[in-house]
Amino acid sequence: MNEKSLETVHAVQNIIEELNDYWPLTLRQIYYQLVAALIIENNISQYQRLSRLLSQARLKGLVPWEAMEVATAE
């Protein structure tokens, strides 16, 4: 993970901590929190980047699995 990605993960960790009463959070909820805080831009490429980044962060133990909804294919 590069420095920018780690900064985003740290911002997500703060959001998750602040919203722990509302777990599990969706990717969309986290995304719009980051957009509102002007950490990322509001566009599809940033949404997709965040999705990939949070998958990596959960696998590395940086974001708790139980903090986020697990998307299921229907």
HTML snippet that shows the backbone in 3Dmol.js (N, CA, C, O; Angstrom):
<script src="https://3Dmol.org/build/3Dmol-min.js"></script>
<div id="view" style="width:600px;height:400px;position:relative"></div>
<script>
const pdb = `
ATOM      1  N   MET A   1       0.837  -1.177   0.000  1.00  0.00           N
ATOM      2  CA  MET A   1       0.000   0.000   0.000  1.00  0.00           C
ATOM      3  C   MET A   1       0.881   1.239   0.000  1.00  0.00           C
ATOM      4  O   MET A   1       1.840   1.335   0.765  1.00  0.00           O
ATOM      5  N   ASN A   2       0.543   2.181  -0.864  1.00  0.00           N
ATOM      6  CA  ASN A   2       1.326   3.414  -0.911  1.00  0.00           C
ATOM      7  C   ASN A   2       0.844   4.397   0.162  1.00  0.00           C
ATOM      8  O   ASN A   2      -0.125   4.131   0.874  1.00  0.00           O
ATOM      9  N   GLU A   3       1.531   5.524   0.263  1.00  0.00           N
ATOM     10  CA  GLU A   3       1.246   6.499   1.322  1.00  0.00           C
ATOM     11  C   GLU A   3      -0.173   7.058   1.223  1.00  0.00           C
ATOM     12  O   GLU A   3      -0.855   7.208   2.237  1.00  0.00           O
ATOM     13  N   LYS A   4      -0.614   7.364   0.008  1.00  0.00           N
ATOM     14  CA  LYS A   4      -1.965   7.902  -0.178  1.00  0.00           C
ATOM     15  C   LYS A   4      -3.016   6.882   0.250  1.00  0.00           C
ATOM     16  O   LYS A   4      -4.012   7.236   0.880  1.00  0.00           O
ATOM     17  N   SER A   5      -2.792   5.635  -0.088  1.00  0.00           N
ATOM     18  CA  SER A   5      -3.722   4.582   0.309  1.00  0.00           C
ATOM     19  C   SER A   5      -3.773   4.436   1.821  1.00  0.00           C
ATOM     20  O   SER A   5      -4.849   4.273   2.396  1.00  0.00           O
ATOM     21  N   LEU A   6      -2.617   4.493   2.464  1.00  0.00           N
ATOM     22  CA  LEU A   6      -2.576   4.390   3.926  1.00  0.00           C
ATOM     23  C   LEU A   6      -3.283   5.561   4.586  1.00  0.00           C
ATOM     24  O   LEU A   6      -3.943   5.385   5.611  1.00  0.00           O
ATOM     25  N   GLU A   7      -3.156   6.757   4.015  1.00  0.00           N
ATOM     26  CA  GLU A   7      -3.867   7.923   4.547  1.00  0.00           C
ATOM     27  C   GLU A   7      -5.376   7.709   4.454  1.00  0.00           C
ATOM     28  O   GLU A   7      -6.120   8.047   5.374  1.00  0.00           O
ATOM     29  N   THR A   8      -5.813   7.148   3.341  1.00  0.00           N
ATOM     30  CA  THR A   8      -7.243   6.872   3.172  1.00  0.00           C
ATOM     31  C   THR A   8      -7.705   5.824   4.173  1.00  0.00           C
ATOM     32  O   THR A   8      -8.778   5.963   4.761  1.00  0.00           O
ATOM     33  N   VAL A   9      -6.911   4.779   4.375  1.00  0.00           N
ATOM     34  CA  VAL A   9      -7.261   3.738   5.345  1.00  0.00           C
ATOM     35  C   VAL A   9      -7.349   4.333   6.746  1.00  0.00           C
ATOM     36  O   VAL A   9      -8.252   3.980   7.505  1.00  0.00           O
ATOM     37  N   HIS A  10      -6.442   5.216   7.098  1.00  0.00           N
ATOM     38  CA  HIS A  10      -6.502   5.853   8.426  1.00  0.00           C
ATOM     39  C   HIS A  10      -7.768   6.688   8.567  1.00  0.00           C
ATOM     40  O   HIS A  10      -8.382   6.701   9.634  1.00  0.00           O
ATOM     41  N   ALA A  11      -8.162   7.379   7.516  1.00  0.00           N
ATOM     42  CA  ALA A  11      -9.405   8.154   7.541  1.00  0.00           C
ATOM     43  C   ALA A  11     -10.601   7.213   7.714  1.00  0.00           C
ATOM     44  O   ALA A  11     -11.528   7.515   8.466  1.00  0.00           O
ATOM     45  N   VAL A  12     -10.578   6.082   7.022  1.00  0.00           N
ATOM     46  CA  VAL A  12     -11.649   5.096   7.155  1.00  0.00           C
ATOM     47  C   VAL A  12     -11.688   4.541   8.580  1.00  0.00           C
ATOM     48  O   VAL A  12     -12.765   4.369   9.151  1.00  0.00           O
ATOM     49  N   GLN A  13     -10.533   4.265   9.146  1.00  0.00           N
ATOM     50  CA  GLN A  13     -10.487   3.762  10.522  1.00  0.00           C
ATOM     51  C   GLN A  13     -11.146   4.762  11.479  1.00  0.00           C
ATOM     52  O   GLN A  13     -11.866   4.366  12.396  1.00  0.00           O
ATOM     53  N   ASN A  14     -10.900   6.040  11.264  1.00  0.00           N
ATOM     54  CA  ASN A  14     -11.522   7.074  12.107  1.00  0.00           C
ATOM     55  C   ASN A  14     -13.039   7.096  11.920  1.00  0.00           C
ATOM     56  O   ASN A  14     -13.788   7.202  12.891  1.00  0.00           O
ATOM     57  N   ILE A  15     -13.482   6.997  10.677  1.00  0.00           N
ATOM     58  CA  ILE A  15     -14.919   6.980  10.384  1.00  0.00           C
ATOM     59  C   ILE A  15     -15.580   5.774  11.037  1.00  0.00           C
ATOM     60  O   ILE A  15     -16.636   5.892  11.660  1.00  0.00           O
ATOM     61  N   ILE A  16     -14.955   4.621  10.890  1.00  0.00           N
ATOM     62  CA  ILE A  16     -15.499   3.394  11.475  1.00  0.00           C
ATOM     63  C   ILE A  16     -15.596   3.521  12.993  1.00  0.00           C
ATOM     64  O   ILE A  16     -16.585   3.100  13.594  1.00  0.00           O
ATOM     65  N   GLU A  17     -14.580   4.095  13.601  1.00  0.00           N
ATOM     66  CA  GLU A  17     -14.589   4.281  15.053  1.00  0.00           C
ATOM     67  C   GLU A  17     -15.710   5.242  15.472  1.00  0.00           C
ATOM     68  O   GLU A  17     -16.426   4.988  16.441  1.00  0.00           O
ATOM     69  N   GLU A  18     -15.852   6.350  14.728  1.00  0.00           N
ATOM     70  CA  GLU A  18     -16.882   7.341  15.050  1.00  0.00           C
ATOM     71  C   GLU A  18     -18.295   6.782  14.878  1.00  0.00           C
ATOM     72  O   GLU A  18     -19.213   7.171  15.601  1.00  0.00           O
ATOM     73  N   LEU A  19     -18.464   5.881  13.931  1.00  0.00           N
ATOM     74  CA  LEU A  19     -19.792   5.344  13.617  1.00  0.00           C
ATOM     75  C   LEU A  19     -19.988   3.924  14.136  1.00  0.00           C
ATOM     76  O   LEU A  19     -20.809   3.181  13.599  1.00  0.00           O
ATOM     77  N   ASN A  20     -19.256   3.541  15.157  1.00  0.00           N
ATOM     78  CA  ASN A  20     -19.316   2.152  15.621  1.00  0.00           C
ATOM     79  C   ASN A  20     -20.698   1.745  16.126  1.00  0.00           C
ATOM     80  O   ASN A  20     -21.002   0.553  16.161  1.00  0.00           O
ATOM     81  N   ASP A  21     -21.544   2.697  16.517  1.00  0.00           N
ATOM     82  CA  ASP A  21     -22.903   2.357  16.934  1.00  0.00           C
ATOM     83  C   ASP A  21     -23.772   1.929  15.751  1.00  0.00           C
ATOM     84  O   ASP A  21     -24.849   1.365  15.944  1.00  0.00           O
ATOM     85  N   TYR A  22     -23.315   2.193  14.551  1.00  0.00           N
ATOM     86  CA  TYR A  22     -24.095   1.910  13.342  1.00  0.00           C
ATOM     87  C   TYR A  22     -23.541   0.745  12.523  1.00  0.00           C
ATOM     88  O   TYR A  22     -23.970   0.544  11.386  1.00  0.00           O
ATOM     89  N   TRP A  23     -22.609  -0.020  13.066  1.00  0.00           N
ATOM     90  CA  TRP A  23     -22.051  -1.163  12.366  1.00  0.00           C
ATOM     91  C   TRP A  23     -23.132  -2.173  12.065  1.00  0.00           C
ATOM     92  O   TRP A  23     -24.091  -2.273  12.830  1.00  0.00           O
ATOM     93  N   PRO A  24     -23.027  -2.910  11.010  1.00  0.00           N
ATOM     94  CA  PRO A  24     -22.007  -2.810   9.972  1.00  0.00           C
ATOM     95  C   PRO A  24     -22.336  -1.685   8.986  1.00  0.00           C
ATOM     96  O   PRO A  24     -23.495  -1.448   8.645  1.00  0.00           O
ATOM     97  N   LEU A  25     -21.297  -1.014   8.552  1.00  0.00           N
ATOM     98  CA  LEU A  25     -21.424   0.074   7.587  1.00  0.00           C
ATOM     99  C   LEU A  25     -21.318  -0.476   6.168  1.00  0.00           C
ATOM    100  O   LEU A  25     -20.703  -1.515   5.933  1.00  0.00           O
ATOM    101  N   THR A  26     -21.919   0.229   5.247  1.00  0.00           N
ATOM    102  CA  THR A  26     -21.784  -0.158   3.846  1.00  0.00           C
ATOM    103  C   THR A  26     -20.617   0.605   3.226  1.00  0.00           C
ATOM    104  O   THR A  26     -20.172   1.628   3.746  1.00  0.00           O
ATOM    105  N   LEU A  27     -20.148   0.093   2.133  1.00  0.00           N
ATOM    106  CA  LEU A  27     -19.105   0.786   1.377  1.00  0.00           C
ATOM    107  C   LEU A  27     -19.586   2.181   1.012  1.00  0.00           C
ATOM    108  O   LEU A  27     -18.827   3.146   1.105  1.00  0.00           O
ATOM    109  N   ARG A  28     -20.835   2.291   0.601  1.00  0.00           N
ATOM    110  CA  ARG A  28     -21.401   3.584   0.201  1.00  0.00           C
ATOM    111  C   ARG A  28     -21.389   4.580   1.361  1.00  0.00           C
ATOM    112  O   ARG A  28     -21.077   5.754   1.160  1.00  0.00           O
ATOM    113  N   GLN A  29     -21.722   4.129   2.568  1.00  0.00           N
ATOM    114  CA  GLN A  29     -21.700   5.025   3.728  1.00  0.00           C
ATOM    115  C   GLN A  29     -20.292   5.566   3.972  1.00  0.00           C
ATOM    116  O   GLN A  29     -20.109   6.760   4.206  1.00  0.00           O
ATOM    117  N   ILE A  30     -19.323   4.698   3.918  1.00  0.00           N
ATOM    118  CA  ILE A  30     -17.935   5.115   4.134  1.00  0.00           C
ATOM    119  C   ILE A  30     -17.487   6.045   3.017  1.00  0.00           C
ATOM    120  O   ILE A  30     -16.840   7.062   3.269  1.00  0.00           O
ATOM    121  N   TYR A  31     -17.827   5.698   1.797  1.00  0.00           N
ATOM    122  CA  TYR A  31     -17.469   6.513   0.641  1.00  0.00           C
ATOM    123  C   TYR A  31     -17.988   7.943   0.801  1.00  0.00           C
ATOM    124  O   TYR A  31     -17.234   8.899   0.622  1.00  0.00           O
ATOM    125  N   TYR A  32     -19.261   8.092   1.134  1.00  0.00           N
ATOM    126  CA  TYR A  32     -19.817   9.445   1.244  1.00  0.00           C
ATOM    127  C   TYR A  32     -19.286  10.204   2.457  1.00  0.00           C
ATOM    128  O   TYR A  32     -19.245  11.434   2.435  1.00  0.00           O
ATOM    129  N   GLN A  33     -18.890   9.517   3.487  1.00  0.00           N
ATOM    130  CA  GLN A  33     -18.215  10.183   4.609  1.00  0.00           C
ATOM    131  C   GLN A  33     -16.882  10.770   4.141  1.00  0.00           C
ATOM    132  O   GLN A  33     -16.526  11.889   4.512  1.00  0.00           O
ATOM    133  N   LEU A  34     -16.146  10.010   3.322  1.00  0.00           N
ATOM    134  CA  LEU A  34     -14.863  10.485   2.795  1.00  0.00           C
ATOM    135  C   LEU A  34     -15.063  11.638   1.813  1.00  0.00           C
ATOM    136  O   LEU A  34     -14.281  12.589   1.804  1.00  0.00           O
ATOM    137  N   VAL A  35     -16.102  11.557   0.991  1.00  0.00           N
ATOM    138  CA  VAL A  35     -16.405  12.636   0.041  1.00  0.00           C
ATOM    139  C   VAL A  35     -16.766  13.906   0.815  1.00  0.00           C
ATOM    140  O   VAL A  35     -16.273  14.988   0.496  1.00  0.00           O
ATOM    141  N   ALA A  36     -17.616  13.778   1.820  1.00  0.00           N
ATOM    142  CA  ALA A  36     -18.039  14.940   2.607  1.00  0.00           C
ATOM    143  C   ALA A  36     -16.870  15.593   3.333  1.00  0.00           C
ATOM    144  O   ALA A  36     -16.861  16.807   3.540  1.00  0.00           O
ATOM    145  N   ALA A  37     -15.888  14.789   3.719  1.00  0.00           N
ATOM    146  CA  ALA A  37     -14.703  15.310   4.412  1.00  0.00           C
ATOM    147  C   ALA A  37     -13.642  15.810   3.434  1.00  0.00           C
ATOM    148  O   ALA A  37     -12.561  16.233   3.844  1.00  0.00           O
ATOM    149  N   LEU A  38     -13.959  15.760   2.128  1.00  0.00           N
ATOM    150  CA  LEU A  38     -13.054  16.206   1.069  1.00  0.00           C
ATOM    151  C   LEU A  38     -11.746  15.412   1.032  1.00  0.00           C
ATOM    152  O   LEU A  38     -10.693  15.938   0.670  1.00  0.00           O
ATOM    153  N   ILE A  39     -11.837  14.145   1.410  1.00  0.00           N
ATOM    154  CA  ILE A  39     -10.667  13.266   1.381  1.00  0.00           C
ATOM    155  C   ILE A  39     -10.525  12.612   0.016  1.00  0.00           C
ATOM    156  O   ILE A  39      -9.416  12.401  -0.474  1.00  0.00           O
ATOM    157  N   ILE A  40     -11.672  12.294  -0.594  1.00  0.00           N
ATOM    158  CA  ILE A  40     -11.676  11.761  -1.957  1.00  0.00           C
ATOM    159  C   ILE A  40     -12.721  12.510  -2.771  1.00  0.00           C
ATOM    160  O   ILE A  40     -13.614  13.156  -2.224  1.00  0.00           O
ATOM    161  N   GLU A  41     -12.591  12.408  -4.084  1.00  0.00           N
ATOM    162  CA  GLU A  41     -13.548  13.052  -4.981  1.00  0.00           C
ATOM    163  C   GLU A  41     -14.762  12.138  -5.187  1.00  0.00           C
ATOM    164  O   GLU A  41     -14.682  10.923  -5.007  1.00  0.00           O
ATOM    165  N   ASN A  42     -15.870  12.747  -5.562  1.00  0.00           N
ATOM    166  CA  ASN A  42     -17.100  12.015  -5.793  1.00  0.00           C
ATOM    167  C   ASN A  42     -17.177  11.594  -7.262  1.00  0.00           C
ATOM    168  O   ASN A  42     -17.756  12.294  -8.092  1.00  0.00           O
ATOM    169  N   ASN A  43     -16.582  10.439  -7.564  1.00  0.00           N
ATOM    170  CA  ASN A  43     -16.671   9.885  -8.919  1.00  0.00           C
ATOM    171  C   ASN A  43     -16.516   8.368  -8.851  1.00  0.00           C
ATOM    172  O   ASN A  43     -16.045   7.822  -7.854  1.00  0.00           O
ATOM    173  N   ILE A  44     -16.913   7.714  -9.908  1.00  0.00           N
ATOM    174  CA  ILE A  44     -16.953   6.252  -9.926  1.00  0.00           C
ATOM    175  C   ILE A  44     -15.569   5.626  -9.753  1.00  0.00           C
ATOM    176  O   ILE A  44     -15.441   4.574  -9.128  1.00  0.00           O
ATOM    177  N   SER A  45     -14.552   6.253 -10.293  1.00  0.00           N
ATOM    178  CA  SER A  45     -13.207   5.668 -10.157  1.00  0.00           C
ATOM    179  C   SER A  45     -12.750   5.696  -8.701  1.00  0.00           C
ATOM    180  O   SER A  45     -12.079   4.767  -8.252  1.00  0.00           O
ATOM    181  N   GLN A  46     -13.101   6.740  -7.962  1.00  0.00           N
ATOM    182  CA  GLN A  46     -12.738   6.811  -6.543  1.00  0.00           C
ATOM    183  C   GLN A  46     -13.535   5.782  -5.737  1.00  0.00           C
ATOM    184  O   GLN A  46     -13.011   5.195  -4.791  1.00  0.00           O
ATOM    185  N   TYR A  47     -14.790   5.565  -6.107  1.00  0.00           N
ATOM    186  CA  TYR A  47     -15.616   4.562  -5.441  1.00  0.00           C
ATOM    187  C   TYR A  47     -15.010   3.168  -5.654  1.00  0.00           C
ATOM    188  O   TYR A  47     -14.905   2.379  -4.715  1.00  0.00           O
ATOM    189  N   GLN A  48     -14.621   2.879  -6.878  1.00  0.00           N
ATOM    190  CA  GLN A  48     -14.026   1.579  -7.192  1.00  0.00           C
ATOM    191  C   GLN A  48     -12.683   1.410  -6.495  1.00  0.00           C
ATOM    192  O   GLN A  48     -12.369   0.331  -5.993  1.00  0.00           O
ATOM    193  N   ARG A  49     -11.888   2.485  -6.465  1.00  0.00           N
ATOM    194  CA  ARG A  49     -10.603   2.446  -5.767  1.00  0.00           C
ATOM    195  C   ARG A  49     -10.814   2.149  -4.287  1.00  0.00           C
ATOM    196  O   ARG A  49     -10.107   1.327  -3.705  1.00  0.00           O
ATOM    197  N   LEU A  50     -11.800   2.830  -3.674  1.00  0.00           N
ATOM    198  CA  LEU A  50     -12.078   2.610  -2.264  1.00  0.00           C
ATOM    199  C   LEU A  50     -12.512   1.169  -2.009  1.00  0.00           C
ATOM    200  O   LEU A  50     -12.112   0.568  -1.013  1.00  0.00           O
ATOM    201  N   SER A  51     -13.319   0.619  -2.895  1.00  0.00           N
ATOM    202  CA  SER A  51     -13.759  -0.768  -2.755  1.00  0.00           C
ATOM    203  C   SER A  51     -12.558  -1.713  -2.738  1.00  0.00           C
ATOM    204  O   SER A  51     -12.462  -2.586  -1.876  1.00  0.00           O
ATOM    205  N   ARG A  52     -11.653  -1.537  -3.684  1.00  0.00           N
ATOM    206  CA  ARG A  52     -10.447  -2.391  -3.734  1.00  0.00           C
ATOM    207  C   ARG A  52      -9.585  -2.176  -2.491  1.00  0.00           C
ATOM    208  O   ARG A  52      -9.078  -3.130  -1.901  1.00  0.00           O
ATOM    209  N   LEU A  53      -9.428  -0.920  -2.107  1.00  0.00           N
ATOM    210  CA  LEU A  53      -8.579  -0.585  -0.961  1.00  0.00           C
ATOM    211  C   LEU A  53      -9.123  -1.200   0.333  1.00  0.00           C
ATOM    212  O   LEU A  53      -8.364  -1.733   1.143  1.00  0.00           O
ATOM    213  N   LEU A  54     -10.434  -1.120   0.516  1.00  0.00           N
ATOM    214  CA  LEU A  54     -11.008  -1.677   1.741  1.00  0.00           C
ATOM    215  C   LEU A  54     -10.969  -3.198   1.749  1.00  0.00           C
ATOM    216  O   LEU A  54     -10.885  -3.806   2.816  1.00  0.00           O
ATOM    217  N   SER A  55     -11.028  -3.816   0.586  1.00  0.00           N
ATOM    218  CA  SER A  55     -10.846  -5.272   0.523  1.00  0.00           C
ATOM    219  C   SER A  55      -9.453  -5.638   1.004  1.00  0.00           C
ATOM    220  O   SER A  55      -9.290  -6.561   1.803  1.00  0.00           O
ATOM    221  N   GLN A  56      -8.458  -4.926   0.526  1.00  0.00           N
ATOM    222  CA  GLN A  56      -7.073  -5.164   0.953  1.00  0.00           C
ATOM    223  C   GLN A  56      -6.910  -4.876   2.446  1.00  0.00           C
ATOM    224  O   GLN A  56      -6.267  -5.642   3.165  1.00  0.00           O
ATOM    225  N   ALA A  57      -7.491  -3.775   2.905  1.00  0.00           N
ATOM    226  CA  ALA A  57      -7.347  -3.381   4.307  1.00  0.00           C
ATOM    227  C   ALA A  57      -7.965  -4.427   5.235  1.00  0.00           C
ATOM    228  O   ALA A  57      -7.409  -4.715   6.295  1.00  0.00           O
ATOM    229  N   ARG A  58      -9.096  -4.992   4.854  1.00  0.00           N
ATOM    230  CA  ARG A  58      -9.705  -6.040   5.682  1.00  0.00           C
ATOM    231  C   ARG A  58      -8.842  -7.288   5.697  1.00  0.00           C
ATOM    232  O   ARG A  58      -8.662  -7.904   6.747  1.00  0.00           O
ATOM    233  N   LEU A  59      -8.306  -7.667   4.544  1.00  0.00           N
ATOM    234  CA  LEU A  59      -7.440  -8.851   4.483  1.00  0.00           C
ATOM    235  C   LEU A  59      -6.180  -8.676   5.305  1.00  0.00           C
ATOM    236  O   LEU A  59      -5.664  -9.644   5.863  1.00  0.00           O
ATOM    237  N   LYS A  60      -5.671  -7.439   5.388  1.00  0.00           N
ATOM    238  CA  LYS A  60      -4.454  -7.167   6.161  1.00  0.00           C
ATOM    239  C   LYS A  60      -4.742  -6.893   7.633  1.00  0.00           C
ATOM    240  O   LYS A  60      -3.815  -6.674   8.413  1.00  0.00           O
ATOM    241  N   GLY A  61      -6.016  -6.903   8.019  1.00  0.00           N
ATOM    242  CA  GLY A  61      -6.380  -6.682   9.414  1.00  0.00           C
ATOM    243  C   GLY A  61      -6.404  -5.220   9.830  1.00  0.00           C
ATOM    244  O   GLY A  61      -6.422  -4.915  11.022  1.00  0.00           O
ATOM    245  N   LEU A  62      -6.403  -4.312   8.858  1.00  0.00           N
ATOM    246  CA  LEU A  62      -6.424  -2.880   9.164  1.00  0.00           C
ATOM    247  C   LEU A  62      -7.836  -2.355   9.403  1.00  0.00           C
ATOM    248  O   LEU A  62      -8.023  -1.324  10.049  1.00  0.00           O
ATOM    249  N   VAL A  63      -8.817  -3.066   8.883  1.00  0.00           N
ATOM    250  CA  VAL A  63     -10.229  -2.708   9.051  1.00  0.00           C
ATOM    251  C   VAL A  63     -10.950  -3.975   9.513  1.00  0.00           C
ATOM    252  O   VAL A  63     -10.844  -5.017   8.866  1.00  0.00           O
ATOM    253  N   PRO A  64     -11.681  -3.893  10.624  1.00  0.00           N
ATOM    254  CA  PRO A  64     -12.363  -5.086  11.126  1.00  0.00           C
ATOM    255  C   PRO A  64     -13.443  -5.581  10.160  1.00  0.00           C
ATOM    256  O   PRO A  64     -14.206  -4.788   9.608  1.00  0.00           O
ATOM    257  N   TRP A  65     -13.492  -6.874   9.969  1.00  0.00           N
ATOM    258  CA  TRP A  65     -14.487  -7.466   9.075  1.00  0.00           C
ATOM    259  C   TRP A  65     -15.901  -7.115   9.525  1.00  0.00           C
ATOM    260  O   TRP A  65     -16.771  -6.833   8.701  1.00  0.00           O
ATOM    261  N   GLU A  66     -16.124  -7.133  10.838  1.00  0.00           N
ATOM    262  CA  GLU A  66     -17.470  -6.914  11.347  1.00  0.00           C
ATOM    263  C   GLU A  66     -17.933  -5.463  11.218  1.00  0.00           C
ATOM    264  O   GLU A  66     -19.109  -5.167  11.428  1.00  0.00           O
ATOM    265  N   ALA A  67     -17.021  -4.566  10.877  1.00  0.00           N
ATOM    266  CA  ALA A  67     -17.360  -3.144  10.733  1.00  0.00           C
ATOM    267  C   ALA A  67     -18.103  -2.853   9.448  1.00  0.00           C
ATOM    268  O   ALA A  67     -18.767  -1.823   9.324  1.00  0.00           O
ATOM    269  N   MET A  68     -17.989  -3.774   8.476  1.00  0.00           N
ATOM    270  CA  MET A  68     -18.570  -3.517   7.153  1.00  0.00           C
ATOM    271  C   MET A  68     -19.497  -4.647   6.719  1.00  0.00           C
ATOM    272  O   MET A  68     -19.290  -5.818   7.039  1.00  0.00           O
ATOM    273  N   GLU A  69     -20.522  -4.247   5.980  1.00  0.00           N
ATOM    274  CA  GLU A  69     -21.417  -5.223   5.367  1.00  0.00           C
ATOM    275  C   GLU A  69     -20.636  -5.994   4.303  1.00  0.00           C
ATOM    276  O   GLU A  69     -19.781  -5.431   3.619  1.00  0.00           O
ATOM    277  N   VAL A  70     -20.931  -7.249   4.174  1.00  0.00           N
ATOM    278  CA  VAL A  70     -20.321  -8.055   3.132  1.00  0.00           C
ATOM    279  C   VAL A  70     -21.310  -8.114   1.974  1.00  0.00           C
ATOM    280  O   VAL A  70     -22.444  -8.568   2.124  1.00  0.00           O
ATOM    281  N   ALA A  71     -20.856  -7.650   0.828  1.00  0.00           N
ATOM    282  CA  ALA A  71     -21.727  -7.655  -0.358  1.00  0.00           C
ATOM    283  C   ALA A  71     -21.922  -9.083  -0.835  1.00  0.00           C
ATOM    284  O   ALA A  71     -20.988  -9.885  -0.855  1.00  0.00           O
ATOM    285  N   THR A  72     -23.141  -9.381  -1.214  1.00  0.00           N
ATOM    286  CA  THR A  72     -23.429 -10.701  -1.744  1.00  0.00           C
ATOM    287  C   THR A  72     -24.011 -10.555  -3.140  1.00  0.00           C
ATOM    288  O   THR A  72     -24.753  -9.615  -3.427  1.00  0.00           O
ATOM    289  N   ALA A  73     -23.666 -11.485  -3.988  1.00  0.00           N
ATOM    290  CA  ALA A  73     -24.211 -11.487  -5.345  1.00  0.00           C
ATOM    291  C   ALA A  73     -25.554 -12.191  -5.327  1.00  0.00           C
ATOM    292  O   ALA A  73     -25.714 -13.229  -4.684  1.00  0.00           O
ATOM    293  N   GLU A  74     -26.497 -11.635  -6.021  1.00  0.00           N
ATOM    294  CA  GLU A  74     -27.827 -12.262  -6.061  1.00  0.00           C
ATOM    295  C   GLU A  74     -28.117 -12.803  -7.425  1.00  0.00           C
ATOM    296  O   GLU A  74     -29.188 -13.365  -7.651  1.00  0.00           O
TER     297      GLU A  74
END
`;
const viewer = $3Dmol.createViewer("view");
viewer.addModel(pdb, "pdb");
viewer.setStyle({}, {cartoon: {color: "spectrum"}});
viewer.zoomTo();
viewer.render();
</script>
